Amino acid sequence: MASAPDDSGDDVFDQFLSQRGHETERVDWETSYNKKQCPECGGVHDEAATECSVCGWGPEP
């Protein structure tokens, strides 16, 4: 009987990437005052924004 994959391998994979200079943490909006800033392109948006209107970036669910 097959089972769904678990997350136990993610820690090892994240460690492998981080040792080689890659970011492994979830990337989210940067905030300043009452605005959100896109971490990819630096576009500034209202707090209600769910996707960057400049480059199309959006945080992972």
PDBQT receptor file of N, H, CA, C and O in Angstrom, charges set to zero:
ATOM      1  N   MET A   1       0.844  -1.169   0.000  1.00  0.00    +0.000 N 
ATOM      2  CA  MET A   1       0.000   0.000   0.000  1.00  0.00    +0.000 C 
ATOM      3  C   MET A   1       0.893   1.238   0.000  1.00  0.00    +0.000 C 
ATOM      4  O   MET A   1       1.804   1.343   0.821  1.00  0.00    +0.000 OA
ATOM      5  N   ALA A   2       0.646   2.153  -0.893  1.00  0.00    +0.000 N 
ATOM      6  H   ALA A   2      -0.094   2.067  -1.560  1.00  0.00    +0.000 HD
ATOM      7  CA  ALA A   2       1.448   3.367  -1.004  1.00  0.00    +0.000 C 
ATOM      8  C   ALA A   2       0.979   4.405   0.003  1.00  0.00    +0.000 C 
ATOM      9  O   ALA A   2      -0.193   4.453   0.377  1.00  0.00    +0.000 OA
ATOM     10  N   SER A   3       1.917   5.230   0.430  1.00  0.00    +0.000 N 
ATOM     11  H   SER A   3       2.869   5.192   0.126  1.00  0.00    +0.000 HD
ATOM     12  CA  SER A   3       1.568   6.316   1.346  1.00  0.00    +0.000 C 
ATOM     13  C   SER A   3       2.110   7.625   0.794  1.00  0.00    +0.000 C 
ATOM     14  O   SER A   3       2.996   7.635  -0.060  1.00  0.00    +0.000 OA
ATOM     15  N   ALA A   4       1.576   8.708   1.284  1.00  0.00    +0.000 N 
ATOM     16  H   ALA A   4       0.856   8.700   1.978  1.00  0.00    +0.000 HD
ATOM     17  CA  ALA A   4       2.022  10.024   0.839  1.00  0.00    +0.000 C 
ATOM     18  C   ALA A   4       3.424  10.281   1.367  1.00  0.00    +0.000 C 
ATOM     19  O   ALA A   4       3.766   9.827   2.460  1.00  0.00    +0.000 OA
ATOM     20  N   PRO A   5       4.234  10.996   0.613  1.00  0.00    +0.000 N 
ATOM     21  CA  PRO A   5       5.581  11.296   1.088  1.00  0.00    +0.000 C 
ATOM     22  C   PRO A   5       5.515  12.185   2.332  1.00  0.00    +0.000 C 
ATOM     23  O   PRO A   5       4.622  13.022   2.468  1.00  0.00    +0.000 OA
ATOM     24  N   ASP A   6       6.468  11.990   3.224  1.00  0.00    +0.000 N 
ATOM     25  H   ASP A   6       7.193  11.311   3.113  1.00  0.00    +0.000 HD
ATOM     26  CA  ASP A   6       6.498  12.831   4.415  1.00  0.00    +0.000 C 
ATOM     27  C   ASP A   6       7.520  13.943   4.245  1.00  0.00    +0.000 C 
ATOM     28  O   ASP A   6       8.222  14.005   3.235  1.00  0.00    +0.000 OA
ATOM     29  N   ASP A   7       7.600  14.820   5.237  1.00  0.00    +0.000 N 
ATOM     30  H   ASP A   7       7.030  14.770   6.057  1.00  0.00    +0.000 HD
ATOM     31  CA  ASP A   7       8.494  15.971   5.156  1.00  0.00    +0.000 C 
ATOM     32  C   ASP A   7       9.868  15.707   5.764  1.00  0.00    +0.000 C 
ATOM     33  O   ASP A   7      10.672  16.632   5.876  1.00  0.00    +0.000 OA
ATOM     34  N   SER A   8      10.153  14.477   6.156  1.00  0.00    +0.000 N 
ATOM     35  H   SER A   8       9.499  13.726   6.064  1.00  0.00    +0.000 HD
ATOM     36  CA  SER A   8      11.419  14.189   6.835  1.00  0.00    +0.000 C 
ATOM     37  C   SER A   8      12.628  14.471   5.950  1.00  0.00    +0.000 C 
ATOM     38  O   SER A   8      13.686  14.827   6.470  1.00  0.00    +0.000 OA
ATOM     39  N   GLY A   9      12.512  14.328   4.651  1.00  0.00    +0.000 N 
ATOM     40  H   GLY A   9      11.653  14.038   4.228  1.00  0.00    +0.000 HD
ATOM     41  CA  GLY A   9      13.622  14.596   3.748  1.00  0.00    +0.000 C 
ATOM     42  C   GLY A   9      13.831  16.061   3.471  1.00  0.00    +0.000 C 
ATOM     43  O   GLY A   9      14.894  16.454   2.991  1.00  0.00    +0.000 OA
ATOM     44  N   ASP A  10      12.830  16.885   3.765  1.00  0.00    +0.000 N 
ATOM     45  H   ASP A  10      11.967  16.566   4.154  1.00  0.00    +0.000 HD
ATOM     46  CA  ASP A  10      12.951  18.320   3.503  1.00  0.00    +0.000 C 
ATOM     47  C   ASP A  10      14.051  18.962   4.339  1.00  0.00    +0.000 C 
ATOM     48  O   ASP A  10      14.757  19.846   3.854  1.00  0.00    +0.000 OA
ATOM     49  N   ASP A  11      14.205  18.530   5.587  1.00  0.00    +0.000 N 
ATOM     50  H   ASP A  11      13.631  17.812   5.981  1.00  0.00    +0.000 HD
ATOM     51  CA  ASP A  11      15.232  19.106   6.451  1.00  0.00    +0.000 C 
ATOM     52  C   ASP A  11      16.622  18.839   5.899  1.00  0.00    +0.000 C 
ATOM     53  O   ASP A  11      17.478  19.724   5.926  1.00  0.00    +0.000 OA
ATOM     54  N   VAL A  12      16.853  17.664   5.412  1.00  0.00    +0.000 N 
ATOM     55  H   VAL A  12      16.158  16.946   5.391  1.00  0.00    +0.000 HD
ATOM     56  CA  VAL A  12      18.151  17.302   4.851  1.00  0.00    +0.000 C 
ATOM     57  C   VAL A  12      18.399  18.107   3.574  1.00  0.00    +0.000 C 
ATOM     58  O   VAL A  12      19.499  18.612   3.352  1.00  0.00    +0.000 OA
ATOM     59  N   PHE A  13      17.388  18.216   2.757  1.00  0.00    +0.000 N 
ATOM     60  H   PHE A  13      16.494  17.805   2.937  1.00  0.00    +0.000 HD
ATOM     61  CA  PHE A  13      17.514  18.970   1.507  1.00  0.00    +0.000 C 
ATOM     62  C   PHE A  13      17.767  20.454   1.799  1.00  0.00    +0.000 C 
ATOM     63  O   PHE A  13      18.619  21.074   1.163  1.00  0.00    +0.000 OA
ATOM     64  N   ASP A  14      17.026  21.023   2.764  1.00  0.00    +0.000 N 
ATOM     65  H   ASP A  14      16.334  20.519   3.280  1.00  0.00    +0.000 HD
ATOM     66  CA  ASP A  14      17.229  22.430   3.142  1.00  0.00    +0.000 C 
ATOM     67  C   ASP A  14      18.636  22.653   3.675  1.00  0.00    +0.000 C 
ATOM     68  O   ASP A  14      19.265  23.666   3.368  1.00  0.00    +0.000 OA
ATOM     69  N   GLN A  15      19.126  21.724   4.463  1.00  0.00    +0.000 N 
ATOM     70  H   GLN A  15      18.616  20.901   4.712  1.00  0.00    +0.000 HD
ATOM     71  CA  GLN A  15      20.476  21.840   4.999  1.00  0.00    +0.000 C 
ATOM     72  C   GLN A  15      21.499  21.803   3.863  1.00  0.00    +0.000 C 
ATOM     73  O   GLN A  15      22.451  22.584   3.863  1.00  0.00    +0.000 OA
ATOM     74  N   PHE A  16      21.312  20.911   2.904  1.00  0.00    +0.000 N 
ATOM     75  H   PHE A  16      20.539  20.277   2.904  1.00  0.00    +0.000 HD
ATOM     76  CA  PHE A  16      22.197  20.808   1.746  1.00  0.00    +0.000 C 
ATOM     77  C   PHE A  16      22.241  22.137   0.991  1.00  0.00    +0.000 C 
ATOM     78  O   PHE A  16      23.316  22.622   0.641  1.00  0.00    +0.000 OA
ATOM     79  N   LEU A  17      21.062  22.723   0.743  1.00  0.00    +0.000 N 
ATOM     80  H   LEU A  17      20.188  22.329   1.027  1.00  0.00    +0.000 HD
ATOM     81  CA  LEU A  17      21.008  23.987   0.012  1.00  0.00    +0.000 C 
ATOM     82  C   LEU A  17      21.624  25.139   0.801  1.00  0.00    +0.000 C 
ATOM     83  O   LEU A  17      22.376  25.940   0.247  1.00  0.00    +0.000 OA
ATOM     84  N   SER A  18      21.308  25.222   2.086  1.00  0.00    +0.000 N 
ATOM     85  H   SER A  18      20.697  24.571   2.536  1.00  0.00    +0.000 HD
ATOM     86  CA  SER A  18      21.815  26.331   2.896  1.00  0.00    +0.000 C 
ATOM     87  C   SER A  18      23.333  26.281   3.023  1.00  0.00    +0.000 C 
ATOM     88  O   SER A  18      23.972  27.330   3.098  1.00  0.00    +0.000 OA
ATOM     89  N   GLN A  19      23.927  25.088   3.049  1.00  0.00    +0.000 N 
ATOM     90  H   GLN A  19      23.407  24.235   2.988  1.00  0.00    +0.000 HD
ATOM     91  CA  GLN A  19      25.381  24.966   3.118  1.00  0.00    +0.000 C 
ATOM     92  C   GLN A  19      26.038  25.470   1.840  1.00  0.00    +0.000 C 
ATOM     93  O   GLN A  19      27.231  25.774   1.830  1.00  0.00    +0.000 OA
ATOM     94  N   ARG A  20      25.286  25.556   0.794  1.00  0.00    +0.000 N 
ATOM     95  H   ARG A  20      24.317  25.309   0.802  1.00  0.00    +0.000 HD
ATOM     96  CA  ARG A  20      25.816  26.018  -0.489  1.00  0.00    +0.000 C 
ATOM     97  C   ARG A  20      25.355  27.427  -0.846  1.00  0.00    +0.000 C 
ATOM     98  O   ARG A  20      25.446  27.845  -2.000  1.00  0.00    +0.000 OA
ATOM     99  N   GLY A  21      24.849  28.168   0.172  1.00  0.00    +0.000 N 
ATOM    100  H   GLY A  21      24.775  27.828   1.109  1.00  0.00    +0.000 HD
ATOM    101  CA  GLY A  21      24.532  29.579  -0.020  1.00  0.00    +0.000 C 
ATOM    102  C   GLY A  21      23.133  29.890  -0.513  1.00  0.00    +0.000 C 
ATOM    103  O   GLY A  21      22.856  31.032  -0.877  1.00  0.00    +0.000 OA
ATOM    104  N   HIS A  22      22.244  28.908  -0.536  1.00  0.00    +0.000 N 
ATOM    105  H   HIS A  22      22.469  27.980  -0.239  1.00  0.00    +0.000 HD
ATOM    106  CA  HIS A  22      20.886  29.151  -0.999  1.00  0.00    +0.000 C 
ATOM    107  C   HIS A  22      19.956  29.432   0.180  1.00  0.00    +0.000 C 
ATOM    108  O   HIS A  22      20.138  28.891   1.270  1.00  0.00    +0.000 OA
ATOM    109  N   GLU A  23      18.955  30.288  -0.054  1.00  0.00    +0.000 N 
ATOM    110  H   GLU A  23      18.807  30.727  -0.940  1.00  0.00    +0.000 HD
ATOM    111  CA  GLU A  23      17.956  30.541   0.975  1.00  0.00    +0.000 C 
ATOM    112  C   GLU A  23      16.968  29.389   1.008  1.00  0.00    +0.000 C 
ATOM    113  O   GLU A  23      16.538  28.900  -0.037  1.00  0.00    +0.000 OA
ATOM    114  N   THR A  24      16.612  28.960   2.200  1.00  0.00    +0.000 N 
ATOM    115  H   THR A  24      16.962  29.358   3.049  1.00  0.00    +0.000 HD
ATOM    116  CA  THR A  24      15.664  27.856   2.323  1.00  0.00    +0.000 C 
ATOM    117  C   THR A  24      14.424  28.253   3.101  1.00  0.00    +0.000 C 
ATOM    118  O   THR A  24      13.481  27.467   3.197  1.00  0.00    +0.000 OA
ATOM    119  N   GLU A  25      14.403  29.457   3.658  1.00  0.00    +0.000 N 
ATOM    120  H   GLU A  25      15.168  30.096   3.580  1.00  0.00    +0.000 HD
ATOM    121  CA  GLU A  25      13.242  29.895   4.412  1.00  0.00    +0.000 C 
ATOM    122  C   GLU A  25      12.202  30.487   3.466  1.00  0.00    +0.000 C 
ATOM    123  O   GLU A  25      12.523  30.984   2.386  1.00  0.00    +0.000 OA
ATOM    124  N   ARG A  26      10.957  30.419   3.903  1.00  0.00    +0.000 N 
ATOM    125  H   ARG A  26      10.696  30.015   4.781  1.00  0.00    +0.000 HD
ATOM    126  CA  ARG A  26       9.844  30.947   3.115  1.00  0.00    +0.000 C 
ATOM    127  C   ARG A  26      10.025  32.455   2.928  1.00  0.00    +0.000 C 
ATOM    128  O   ARG A  26      10.251  33.185   3.894  1.00  0.00    +0.000 OA
ATOM    129  N   VAL A  27       9.925  32.910   1.693  1.00  0.00    +0.000 N 
ATOM    130  H   VAL A  27       9.741  32.317   0.909  1.00  0.00    +0.000 HD
ATOM    131  CA  VAL A  27      10.067  34.320   1.380  1.00  0.00    +0.000 C 
ATOM    132  C   VAL A  27       8.692  34.962   1.419  1.00  0.00    +0.000 C 
ATOM    133  O   VAL A  27       7.729  34.426   0.869  1.00  0.00    +0.000 OA
ATOM    134  N   ASP A  28       8.605  36.108   2.068  1.00  0.00    +0.000 N 
ATOM    135  H   ASP A  28       9.387  36.544   2.515  1.00  0.00    +0.000 HD
ATOM    136  CA  ASP A  28       7.334  36.802   2.191  1.00  0.00    +0.000 C 
ATOM    137  C   ASP A  28       7.548  38.280   1.892  1.00  0.00    +0.000 C 
ATOM    138  O   ASP A  28       8.675  38.731   1.689  1.00  0.00    +0.000 OA
ATOM    139  N   TRP A  29       6.470  39.008   1.868  1.00  0.00    +0.000 N 
ATOM    140  H   TRP A  29       5.554  38.641   2.032  1.00  0.00    +0.000 HD
ATOM    141  CA  TRP A  29       6.530  40.447   1.640  1.00  0.00    +0.000 C 
ATOM    142  C   TRP A  29       7.417  41.114   2.686  1.00  0.00    +0.000 C 
ATOM    143  O   TRP A  29       7.450  40.693   3.842  1.00  0.00    +0.000 OA
ATOM    144  N   GLU A  30       8.128  42.146   2.276  1.00  0.00    +0.000 N 
ATOM    145  H   GLU A  30       8.101  42.488   1.336  1.00  0.00    +0.000 HD
ATOM    146  CA  GLU A  30       8.820  43.002   3.226  1.00  0.00    +0.000 C 
ATOM    147  C   GLU A  30       7.851  44.136   3.534  1.00  0.00    +0.000 C 
ATOM    148  O   GLU A  30       7.131  44.585   2.642  1.00  0.00    +0.000 OA
ATOM    149  N   THR A  31       7.818  44.600   4.756  1.00  0.00    +0.000 N 
ATOM    150  H   THR A  31       8.403  44.236   5.481  1.00  0.00    +0.000 HD
ATOM    151  CA  THR A  31       6.873  45.659   5.112  1.00  0.00    +0.000 C 
ATOM    152  C   THR A  31       7.604  46.885   5.611  1.00  0.00    +0.000 C 
ATOM    153  O   THR A  31       8.634  46.801   6.280  1.00  0.00    +0.000 OA
ATOM    154  N   SER A  32       7.036  48.028   5.264  1.00  0.00    +0.000 N 
ATOM    155  H   SER A  32       6.199  48.096   4.721  1.00  0.00    +0.000 HD
ATOM    156  CA  SER A  32       7.576  49.302   5.706  1.00  0.00    +0.000 C 
ATOM    157  C   SER A  32       6.409  50.268   5.848  1.00  0.00    +0.000 C 
ATOM    158  O   SER A  32       5.701  50.548   4.880  1.00  0.00    +0.000 OA
ATOM    159  N   TYR A  33       6.215  50.772   7.051  1.00  0.00    +0.000 N 
ATOM    160  H   TYR A  33       6.790  50.545   7.838  1.00  0.00    +0.000 HD
ATOM    161  CA  TYR A  33       5.090  51.643   7.365  1.00  0.00    +0.000 C 
ATOM    162  C   TYR A  33       3.803  50.910   7.024  1.00  0.00    +0.000 C 
ATOM    163  O   TYR A  33       3.532  49.857   7.602  1.00  0.00    +0.000 OA
ATOM    164  N   ASN A  34       3.005  51.429   6.108  1.00  0.00    +0.000 N 
ATOM    165  H   ASN A  34       3.225  52.284   5.637  1.00  0.00    +0.000 HD
ATOM    166  CA  ASN A  34       1.737  50.782   5.756  1.00  0.00    +0.000 C 
ATOM    167  C   ASN A  34       1.772  50.220   4.335  1.00  0.00    +0.000 C 
ATOM    168  O   ASN A  34       0.734  50.118   3.681  1.00  0.00    +0.000 OA
ATOM    169  N   LYS A  35       2.942  49.861   3.866  1.00  0.00    +0.000 N 
ATOM    170  H   LYS A  35       3.786  49.944   4.397  1.00  0.00    +0.000 HD
ATOM    171  CA  LYS A  35       3.094  49.335   2.503  1.00  0.00    +0.000 C 
ATOM    172  C   LYS A  35       3.822  47.999   2.531  1.00  0.00    +0.000 C 
ATOM    173  O   LYS A  35       4.566  47.701   3.465  1.00  0.00    +0.000 OA
ATOM    174  N   LYS A  36       3.594  47.191   1.483  1.00  0.00    +0.000 N 
ATOM    175  H   LYS A  36       2.989  47.433   0.725  1.00  0.00    +0.000 HD
ATOM    176  CA  LYS A  36       4.316  45.943   1.269  1.00  0.00    +0.000 C 
ATOM    177  C   LYS A  36       5.311  46.175   0.143  1.00  0.00    +0.000 C 
ATOM    178  O   LYS A  36       5.024  46.898  -0.810  1.00  0.00    +0.000 OA
ATOM    179  N   GLN A  37       6.466  45.565   0.257  1.00  0.00    +0.000 N 
ATOM    180  H   GLN A  37       6.699  44.977   1.032  1.00  0.00    +0.000 HD
ATOM    181  CA  GLN A  37       7.468  45.659  -0.796  1.00  0.00    +0.000 C 
ATOM    182  C   GLN A  37       7.807  44.264  -1.291  1.00  0.00    +0.000 C 
ATOM    183  O   GLN A  37       8.053  43.356  -0.497  1.00  0.00    +0.000 OA
ATOM    184  N   CYS A  38       7.818  44.102  -2.604  1.00  0.00    +0.000 N 
ATOM    185  H   CYS A  38       7.618  44.840  -3.249  1.00  0.00    +0.000 HD
ATOM    186  CA  CYS A  38       8.123  42.819  -3.229  1.00  0.00    +0.000 C 
ATOM    187  C   CYS A  38       9.598  42.481  -2.998  1.00  0.00    +0.000 C 
ATOM    188  O   CYS A  38      10.466  43.310  -3.274  1.00  0.00    +0.000 OA
ATOM    189  N   PRO A  39       9.897  41.269  -2.494  1.00  0.00    +0.000 N 
ATOM    190  CA  PRO A  39      11.295  40.888  -2.279  1.00  0.00    +0.000 C 
ATOM    191  C   PRO A  39      12.048  40.602  -3.574  1.00  0.00    +0.000 C 
ATOM    192  O   PRO A  39      13.279  40.571  -3.574  1.00  0.00    +0.000 OA
ATOM    193  N   GLU A  40      11.335  40.393  -4.668  1.00  0.00    +0.000 N 
ATOM    194  H   GLU A  40      10.336  40.419  -4.668  1.00  0.00    +0.000 HD
ATOM    195  CA  GLU A  40      11.980  40.095  -5.952  1.00  0.00    +0.000 C 
ATOM    196  C   GLU A  40      12.412  41.352  -6.694  1.00  0.00    +0.000 C 
ATOM    197  O   GLU A  40      13.563  41.459  -7.117  1.00  0.00    +0.000 OA
ATOM    198  N   CYS A  41      11.484  42.316  -6.857  1.00  0.00    +0.000 N 
ATOM    199  H   CYS A  41      10.549  42.229  -6.514  1.00  0.00    +0.000 HD
ATOM    200  CA  CYS A  41      11.796  43.483  -7.684  1.00  0.00    +0.000 C 
ATOM    201  C   CYS A  41      11.777  44.802  -6.919  1.00  0.00    +0.000 C 
ATOM    202  O   CYS A  41      12.221  45.825  -7.440  1.00  0.00    +0.000 OA
ATOM    203  N   GLY A  42      11.266  44.787  -5.684  1.00  0.00    +0.000 N 
ATOM    204  H   GLY A  42      10.906  43.956  -5.261  1.00  0.00    +0.000 HD
ATOM    205  CA  GLY A  42      11.236  46.011  -4.891  1.00  0.00    +0.000 C 
ATOM    206  C   GLY A  42      10.002  46.857  -5.110  1.00  0.00    +0.000 C 
ATOM    207  O   GLY A  42       9.911  47.954  -4.559  1.00  0.00    +0.000 OA
ATOM    208  N   GLY A  43       9.047  46.386  -5.898  1.00  0.00    +0.000 N 
ATOM    209  H   GLY A  43       9.120  45.495  -6.346  1.00  0.00    +0.000 HD
ATOM    210  CA  GLY A  43       7.808  47.132  -6.135  1.00  0.00    +0.000 C 
ATOM    211  C   GLY A  43       7.038  47.339  -4.836  1.00  0.00    +0.000 C 
ATOM    212  O   GLY A  43       6.978  46.443  -3.994  1.00  0.00    +0.000 OA
ATOM    213  N   VAL A  44       6.448  48.524  -4.677  1.00  0.00    +0.000 N 
ATOM    214  H   VAL A  44       6.497  49.252  -5.361  1.00  0.00    +0.000 HD
ATOM    215  CA  VAL A  44       5.718  48.872  -3.461  1.00  0.00    +0.000 C 
ATOM    216  C   VAL A  44       4.222  48.785  -3.719  1.00  0.00    +0.000 C 
ATOM    217  O   VAL A  44       3.729  49.242  -4.750  1.00  0.00    +0.000 OA
ATOM    218  N   HIS A  45       3.498  48.186  -2.760  1.00  0.00    +0.000 N 
ATOM    219  H   HIS A  45       3.898  47.815  -1.922  1.00  0.00    +0.000 HD
ATOM    220  CA  HIS A  45       2.067  47.939  -2.916  1.00  0.00    +0.000 C 
ATOM    221  C   HIS A  45       1.315  48.241  -1.625  1.00  0.00    +0.000 C 
ATOM    222  O   HIS A  45       1.916  48.348  -0.556  1.00  0.00    +0.000 OA
ATOM    223  N   ASP A  46      -0.006  48.378  -1.734  1.00  0.00    +0.000 N 
ATOM    224  H   ASP A  46      -0.494  48.291  -2.602  1.00  0.00    +0.000 HD
ATOM    225  CA  ASP A  46      -0.850  48.535  -0.555  1.00  0.00    +0.000 C 
ATOM    226  C   ASP A  46      -0.834  47.248   0.249  1.00  0.00    +0.000 C 
ATOM    227  O   ASP A  46      -0.438  46.200  -0.261  1.00  0.00    +0.000 OA
ATOM    228  N   GLU A  47      -1.264  47.319   1.515  1.00  0.00    +0.000 N 
ATOM    229  H   GLU A  47      -1.585  48.171   1.930  1.00  0.00    +0.000 HD
ATOM    230  CA  GLU A  47      -1.265  46.142   2.380  1.00  0.00    +0.000 C 
ATOM    231  C   GLU A  47      -2.186  45.036   1.885  1.00  0.00    +0.000 C 
ATOM    232  O   GLU A  47      -1.991  43.875   2.247  1.00  0.00    +0.000 OA
ATOM    233  N   ALA A  48      -3.183  45.362   1.067  1.00  0.00    +0.000 N 
ATOM    234  H   ALA A  48      -3.341  46.305   0.773  1.00  0.00    +0.000 HD
ATOM    235  CA  ALA A  48      -4.132  44.366   0.574  1.00  0.00    +0.000 C 
ATOM    236  C   ALA A  48      -3.596  43.558  -0.608  1.00  0.00    +0.000 C 
ATOM    237  O   ALA A  48      -4.242  42.600  -1.034  1.00  0.00    +0.000 OA
ATOM    238  N   ALA A  49      -2.449  43.914  -1.137  1.00  0.00    +0.000 N 
ATOM    239  H   ALA A  49      -1.924  44.692  -0.791  1.00  0.00    +0.000 HD
ATOM    240  CA  ALA A  49      -1.897  43.225  -2.312  1.00  0.00    +0.000 C 
ATOM    241  C   ALA A  49      -1.602  41.767  -2.008  1.00  0.00    +0.000 C 
ATOM    242  O   ALA A  49      -1.097  41.434  -0.936  1.00  0.00    +0.000 OA
ATOM    243  N   THR A  50      -1.921  40.903  -2.960  1.00  0.00    +0.000 N 
ATOM    244  H   THR A  50      -2.331  41.174  -3.831  1.00  0.00    +0.000 HD
ATOM    245  CA  THR A  50      -1.622  39.478  -2.826  1.00  0.00    +0.000 C 
ATOM    246  C   THR A  50      -0.604  39.023  -3.865  1.00  0.00    +0.000 C 
ATOM    247  O   THR A  50      -0.064  37.921  -3.769  1.00  0.00    +0.000 OA
ATOM    248  N   GLU A  51      -0.342  39.868  -4.854  1.00  0.00    +0.000 N 
ATOM    249  H   GLU A  51      -0.781  40.763  -4.932  1.00  0.00    +0.000 HD
ATOM    250  CA  GLU A  51       0.607  39.568  -5.919  1.00  0.00    +0.000 C 
ATOM    251  C   GLU A  51       1.237  40.868  -6.380  1.00  0.00    +0.000 C 
ATOM    252  O   GLU A  51       0.577  41.907  -6.396  1.00  0.00    +0.000 OA
ATOM    253  N   CYS A  52       2.502  40.823  -6.754  1.00  0.00    +0.000 N 
ATOM    254  H   CYS A  52       3.039  39.979  -6.741  1.00  0.00    +0.000 HD
ATOM    255  CA  CYS A  52       3.199  42.012  -7.234  1.00  0.00    +0.000 C 
ATOM    256  C   CYS A  52       2.684  42.387  -8.614  1.00  0.00    +0.000 C 
ATOM    257  O   CYS A  52       2.672  41.561  -9.527  1.00  0.00    +0.000 OA
ATOM    258  N   SER A  53       2.260  43.633  -8.759  1.00  0.00    +0.000 N 
ATOM    259  H   SER A  53       2.270  44.303  -8.018  1.00  0.00    +0.000 HD
ATOM    260  CA  SER A  53       1.752  44.081 -10.060  1.00  0.00    +0.000 C 
ATOM    261  C   SER A  53       2.889  44.432 -11.017  1.00  0.00    +0.000 C 
ATOM    262  O   SER A  53       2.642  44.685 -12.196  1.00  0.00    +0.000 OA
ATOM    263  N   VAL A  54       4.122  44.453 -10.533  1.00  0.00    +0.000 N 
ATOM    264  H   VAL A  54       4.323  44.248  -9.576  1.00  0.00    +0.000 HD
ATOM    265  CA  VAL A  54       5.273  44.765 -11.383  1.00  0.00    +0.000 C 
ATOM    266  C   VAL A  54       5.837  43.497 -12.017  1.00  0.00    +0.000 C 
ATOM    267  O   VAL A  54       5.986  43.415 -13.236  1.00  0.00    +0.000 OA
ATOM    268  N   CYS A  55       6.151  42.497 -11.168  1.00  0.00    +0.000 N 
ATOM    269  H   CYS A  55       6.030  42.563 -10.177  1.00  0.00    +0.000 HD
ATOM    270  CA  CYS A  55       6.798  41.280 -11.695  1.00  0.00    +0.000 C 
ATOM    271  C   CYS A  55       5.950  40.031 -11.576  1.00  0.00    +0.000 C 
ATOM    272  O   CYS A  55       6.313  38.989 -12.122  1.00  0.00    +0.000 OA
ATOM    273  N   GLY A  56       4.821  40.110 -10.871  1.00  0.00    +0.000 N 
ATOM    274  H   GLY A  56       4.526  40.956 -10.428  1.00  0.00    +0.000 HD
ATOM    275  CA  GLY A  56       3.925  38.964 -10.747  1.00  0.00    +0.000 C 
ATOM    276  C   GLY A  56       4.241  38.035  -9.590  1.00  0.00    +0.000 C 
ATOM    277  O   GLY A  56       3.566  37.019  -9.427  1.00  0.00    +0.000 OA
ATOM    278  N   TRP A  57       5.257  38.353  -8.769  1.00  0.00    +0.000 N 
ATOM    279  H   TRP A  57       5.806  39.178  -8.901  1.00  0.00    +0.000 HD
ATOM    280  CA  TRP A  57       5.625  37.505  -7.648  1.00  0.00    +0.000 C 
ATOM    281  C   TRP A  57       4.488  37.463  -6.633  1.00  0.00    +0.000 C 
ATOM    282  O   TRP A  57       3.774  38.450  -6.457  1.00  0.00    +0.000 OA
ATOM    283  N   GLY A  58       4.323  36.342  -5.977  1.00  0.00    +0.000 N 
ATOM    284  H   GLY A  58       4.903  35.540  -6.120  1.00  0.00    +0.000 HD
ATOM    285  CA  GLY A  58       3.366  36.200  -4.889  1.00  0.00    +0.000 C 
ATOM    286  C   GLY A  58       3.903  35.200  -3.899  1.00  0.00    +0.000 C 
ATOM    287  O   GLY A  58       4.576  34.249  -4.296  1.00  0.00    +0.000 OA
ATOM    288  N   PRO A  59       3.625  35.385  -2.604  1.00  0.00    +0.000 N 
ATOM    289  CA  PRO A  59       4.134  34.445  -1.602  1.00  0.00    +0.000 C 
ATOM    290  C   PRO A  59       3.510  33.068  -1.784  1.00  0.00    +0.000 C 
ATOM    291  O   PRO A  59       2.363  32.941  -2.212  1.00  0.00    +0.000 OA
ATOM    292  N   GLU A  60       4.284  32.043  -1.452  1.00  0.00    +0.000 N 
ATOM    293  H   GLU A  60       5.216  32.146  -1.104  1.00  0.00    +0.000 HD
ATOM    294  CA  GLU A  60       3.765  30.678  -1.535  1.00  0.00    +0.000 C 
ATOM    295  C   GLU A  60       2.711  30.481  -0.455  1.00  0.00    +0.000 C 
ATOM    296  O   GLU A  60       2.840  31.012   0.648  1.00  0.00    +0.000 OA
ATOM    297  N   PRO A  61       1.680  29.725  -0.768  1.00  0.00    +0.000 N 
ATOM    298  CA  PRO A  61       0.621  29.506   0.245  1.00  0.00    +0.000 C 
ATOM    299  C   PRO A  61       1.090  28.707   1.431  1.00  0.00    +0.000 C 
ATOM    300  O   PRO A  61       0.312  28.451   2.350  1.00  0.00    +0.000 OA
TER     301      PRO A  61
